[in-house]
């Protein structure tokens, strides 16, 4: 079974649920300093497989040597644990979604920078109904999904698009492992899930996909997040990581079979299976494209949606009094939320260096 998206989305539910409690009493080292050895972590997901390839291919070592540093890339099987370890100061960087970066490290007071904006879900997550062909048809239904995951966020955005809310239906928390079996019963009439489950459920006779992440492009974003103070004190760390990443992006964009097959195998599928996941993922192969996306006027609006969702679910930092509890800064200097509590920063500096050939 293809498992890359399944693994990530499974973990998202637990990550958001844990964020309000994990950070209580945590005291990660807030004092960064100049150093020569760094560690970043990642977990299995279609858009993050390049990090594993960077390590096994030697590309990361090459770029680290260029800047006279050492960068270790560590795979952690549990997505939640990878973010927790980063938040605790065990890693200098970690791959995560924009939603989890805001709720866990940033919400917990760890100043974090979006170093490389890698991709966004562009159809990997969707809503499927047995009887009905529109989002409005969800009214008064039970909707099965993994609570507090990106599936839950997708449902909230879909309902908002037609002037509805969760008050118009009943959410039924269902694990991903049970989703297909649940949908096969007469009692379950609608689900929100992710690939590869989504494709299998959608193929069931009489099923209609009424909304997917392609309807909210650019909102479920996958990023390499790094500690802001570490990056500020060690710019060569950012240069090496960014340079190595875009070398692999170049290989992928060119259809390099060796690189793609390696990533596919590492994610538990074949080349065709991995390509199918890439088809519903908007990868930013070119740094200039990532820069343009990160500088767009849409990103602040997206983060406002995300903050409101997290606050509504009670998972935007311990004791957050409003959706604007955590400040999020953008490349133009603007801030959503509390400008005196900026803990999540979208910074295009290093992606722009890559775009200009300056790494």
C-alpha positions in Angstrom: 0.0 0.0 0.0 1.1 3.5 -0.7 1.7 5.0 2.7 3.4 8.4 2.4 0.3 10.6 2.7 -1.4 8.3 5.1 1.5 8.5 7.6 1.6 12.3 7.5 -2.1 12.8 7.8 -2.5 10.3 10.6 0.0 12.1 12.6 -1.5 15.5 12.0 -4.5 14.6 14.1 -2.4 13.6 17.0 0.0 16.5 16.6 -2.8 19.1 16.8 -4.4 17.2 19.7 -1.2 17.1 21.7 0.0 20.6 21.0 -2.0 22.2 23.9 -0.6 19.8 26.5 2.9 18.7 25.3 4.5 22.1 25.7 3.4 22.8 29.3 6.5 23.0 31.4 8.8 22.6 28.4 11.9 24.7 28.5 13.8 24.3 25.2 17.2 26.0 25.0 16.3 29.5 23.7 20.0 30.5 23.3 21.3 29.8 19.9 25.0 30.2 19.0 27.5 29.9 16.2 28.3 26.2 15.6 29.3 23.8 12.9 27.2 20.7 13.5 23.4 20.7 12.8 20.6 18.1 12.7 17.2 18.3 11.0 14.5 15.7 11.0 11.8 14.6 8.6 9.0 12.0 8.3 7.5 10.0 5.5 5.4 12.1 3.1 5.4 12.5 -0.7 6.8 16.1 -0.5 9.4 15.3 2.2 11.0 12.2 0.6 13.7 14.5 -0.9 15.1 14.9 2.6 15.9 11.2 2.8 17.4 11.2 -0.7 19.6 14.2 0.3 21.1 12.1 3.1 21.5 8.8 1.2 22.8 10.4 -2.1 25.5 12.4 -0.4 24.1 15.7 -1.8 23.7 17.1 1.7 27.2 16.2 2.6 28.5 18.0 -0.5 26.7 21.2 0.3 27.6 21.1 4.0 31.3 20.6 3.1 31.0 23.6 0.8 30.2 25.8 3.8 32.5 24.0 6.3 29.7 22.5 8.4 28.1 19.2 9.1 24.4 18.6 8.6 22.8 15.3 9.7 19.3 14.5 8.3 17.4 12.1 10.5 14.2 10.2 9.6 11.7 9.9 12.4 8.9 7.5 11.8 6.5 9.3 14.1 5.5 12.7 12.7 4.3 14.0 16.0 7.5 13.0 17.7 9.6 14.7 15.1 7.9 18.0 15.8 8.1 17.4 19.5 11.8 16.8 19.4 12.4 19.9 17.3 10.3 21.9 19.7 12.3 20.5 22.6 15.6 21.7 21.0 16.8 18.3 19.9 16.9 19.3 16.2 17.7 22.6 14.4 15.0 22.0 11.8 12.0 19.8 11.0 9.6 19.2 8.1 6.0 20.0 9.1 2.9 21.7 7.9 2.1 25.4 8.4 -0.8 24.3 10.7 1.4 22.3 13.0 4.2 24.8 13.0 1.8 27.4 14.3 0.1 25.2 16.9 3.1 23.3 18.3 6.5 25.1 18.3 5.2 28.6 17.6 2.3 28.2 19.9 4.7 26.9 22.5 7.0 29.8 22.3 9.7 28.4 20.1 10.6 31.1 17.4 10.5 29.2 14.1 11.3 30.2 10.5 9.9 28.7 7.3 13.2 28.2 5.5 12.0 26.2 2.5 8.4 26.2 1.4 8.3 22.9 -0.5 4.8 22.2 -1.6 1.1 22.2 -0.9 -1.7 19.7 -1.1 -3.5 20.1 -4.4 -6.1 17.3 -4.3 -4.6 14.9 -1.8 -7.4 15.6 0.7 -11.1 15.4 -0.1 -14.7 15.0 1.0 -16.8 12.2 -0.5 -20.6 11.6 -0.2 -22.7 8.5 -1.0 -25.9 10.4 -1.6 -25.3 14.0 -2.7 -23.3 16.0 -5.1 -22.5 19.2 -3.2 -21.1 20.4 0.1 -24.6 21.6 1.0 -25.7 18.0 0.9 -23.7 17.4 4.1 -26.4 19.2 6.2 -27.7 17.0 9.0 -25.3 14.2 8.1 -22.7 12.4 10.2 -19.3 13.1 8.7 -16.6 10.6 9.5 -13.0 12.0 9.7 -9.9 12.1 11.8 -10.6 14.9 14.3 -8.2 17.9 14.6 -6.4 16.8 11.4 -6.0 18.6 8.1 -9.2 16.6 7.1 -11.0 18.5 9.9 -9.6 21.8 8.6 -10.6 20.9 5.0 -14.2 20.3 6.2 -14.3 23.6 8.0 -13.1 25.5 4.9 -15.6 23.6 2.7 -18.5 24.5 5.0 -17.4 28.1 5.2 -17.4 28.3 1.4 -21.1 27.7 1.3 -22.1 29.6 4.4 -22.4 26.5 6.6 -20.6 25.4 9.8 -20.1 22.3 11.9 -23.4 23.1 13.7 -25.1 21.9 10.5 -23.8 18.4 10.9 -22.2 15.9 13.2 -18.5 15.1 13.1 -17.7 11.4 13.9 -14.0 10.8 14.9 -12.8 7.8 12.8 -9.3 6.5 12.5 -7.7 6.2 9.1 -7.3 2.5 9.7 -11.1 2.1 9.9 -12.1 4.6 7.3 -12.6 2.3 4.3 -14.4 -0.3 6.3 -16.6 2.3 7.9 -17.5 3.8 4.5 -18.5 0.3 3.3 -21.3 0.2 5.9 -24.8 1.6 5.3 -24.5 3.9 8.4 -21.7 6.0 7.0 -22.7 8.4 4.2 -19.9 10.9 4.1 -16.2 11.0 4.9 -13.3 13.4 4.7 -9.9 11.7 4.2 -6.6 11.7 2.3 -4.8 9.7 -0.4 -4.5 6.8 -0.9 -7.7 6.2 1.1 -9.4 9.1 -0.8 -8.9 7.5 -4.2 -10.2 4.1 -3.0 -13.3 5.5 -1.4 -14.0 7.8 -4.3 -13.9 4.8 -6.7 -16.8 3.2 -4.8 -19.9 3.1 -7.0 -22.4 5.8 -6.1 -19.7 8.0 -4.5 -19.1 11.7 -5.3 -16.2 13.8 -4.3 -17.7 17.2 -3.6 -14.6 19.2 -2.3 -10.9 18.7 -2.1 -7.7 20.6 -1.3 -7.5 21.8 -4.9 -10.4 24.0 -3.9 -8.3 25.7 -1.3 -4.9 25.7 -3.1 -2.0 26.8 -1.0 -3.6 26.3 2.4 -2.2 22.9 3.4 1.5 23.8 3.1 4.5 21.5 3.7 7.7 23.3 4.9 11.2 22.8 6.3 10.9 24.8 9.5 14.1 25.8 11.4 14.9 27.5 14.7 15.0 31.2 14.1 17.9 32.0 16.4 20.0 29.1 15.1 19.5 30.4 11.6 20.3 34.0 12.5 23.6 32.9 14.2 24.5 30.4 11.5 23.5 31.6 8.0 25.7 28.9 6.4 23.3 26.4 7.8 20.5 27.9 5.8 22.6 28.2 2.7 23.7 24.6 2.7 20.2 23.2 3.4 18.6 25.4 0.7 21.3 24.7 -1.9 21.1 20.9 -1.3 17.3 21.0 -1.5 17.1 22.7 -4.8 19.7 20.5 -6.3 17.3 17.6 -5.7 14.4 19.6 -6.9 16.2 20.0 -10.2 16.7 16.3 -10.4 13.0 15.7 -9.8 11.9 18.3 -12.2 14.1 16.7 -14.9 12.5 13.3 -14.2 15.7 11.7 -12.9 14.6 8.1 -12.6 17.3 7.1 -10.1 16.3 9.9 -7.7 12.5 9.3 -8.1 12.8 5.5 -7.7 14.9 5.9 -4.6 12.2 8.2 -3.0 9.4 5.9 -4.1 11.1 2.8 -2.6 11.8 4.7 0.6 8.2 5.6 0.9 7.0 2.1 0.4 5.7 2.3 -3.2 6.9 2.1 -6.8 7.6 4.9 -9.2 4.1 4.9 -10.6 2.6 5.1 -7.1 4.9 7.9 -6.1 4.2 9.8 -9.3 0.5 9.5 -8.6 1.0 11.3 -5.3 3.1 13.9 -6.9 0.3 14.6 -9.3 -1.9 15.8 -6.5 0.9 17.7 -4.8 2.0 21.1 -6.0 5.8 20.9 -5.7 7.8 24.1 -5.9 10.6 22.7 -8.0 11.9 26.2 -8.8 13.0 28.4 -5.9 11.5 31.5 -7.7 8.1 29.8 -7.6 8.4 29.2 -3.9 9.4 32.8 -3.3 6.4 34.1 -5.3 4.1 31.8 -3.4 5.5 32.9 0.0 5.3 36.6 -0.9 1.7 36.3 -2.2 -1.1 38.2 -0.7 -3.0 34.9 -0.1 -0.6 33.5 2.5 -1.5 35.9 5.3 -5.2 35.1 4.7 -4.4 31.4 4.8 -2.6 31.7 8.1 -5.6 33.7 9.5 -7.8 30.8 8.5 -5.5 28.4 10.2 -5.1 30.4 13.4 -8.9 30.7 13.7 -9.4 27.0 13.2 -6.7 26.2 15.8 -8.2 28.6 18.3 -11.7 27.3 17.7 -10.4 23.8 18.6 -8.5 25.0 21.6 -5.1 24.1 20.3 -3.4 27.5 19.6 -0.9 27.6 22.5 -1.5 27.2 26.2 -4.2 29.7 27.3 -4.4 31.5 24.0 -7.0 34.3 24.5 -7.7 34.8 20.7 -6.7 33.6 17.3 -4.1 36.4 17.2 -2.2 35.1 20.2 0.8 34.1 18.1 2.3 36.6 15.7 3.1 35.4 12.2 5.4 37.6 10.1 5.6 37.7 6.3 8.3 38.7 3.8 6.8 42.2 3.4 7.2 42.9 7.1 3.5 42.6 7.8 2.3 40.6 10.8 -0.9 38.6 11.5 -1.6 38.4 15.2 0.4 39.8 18.1 3.4 41.8 16.7 5.0 41.5 20.2 4.7 37.7 20.1 6.0 36.8 16.7 7.0 33.1 16.8 6.4 32.0 13.2 8.2 33.7 10.3 7.9 33.2 6.6 11.3 34.4 5.2 12.3 34.1 1.6 15.9 35.2 2.1 17.5 31.8 1.3 15.1 30.7 -1.4 15.8 34.1 -3.1 19.5 33.3 -2.9 18.9 30.0 -4.6 16.7 31.6 -7.3 19.5 34.1 -8.0 22.2 31.4 -8.1 23.8 32.9 -5.1 24.4 29.7 -3.0 
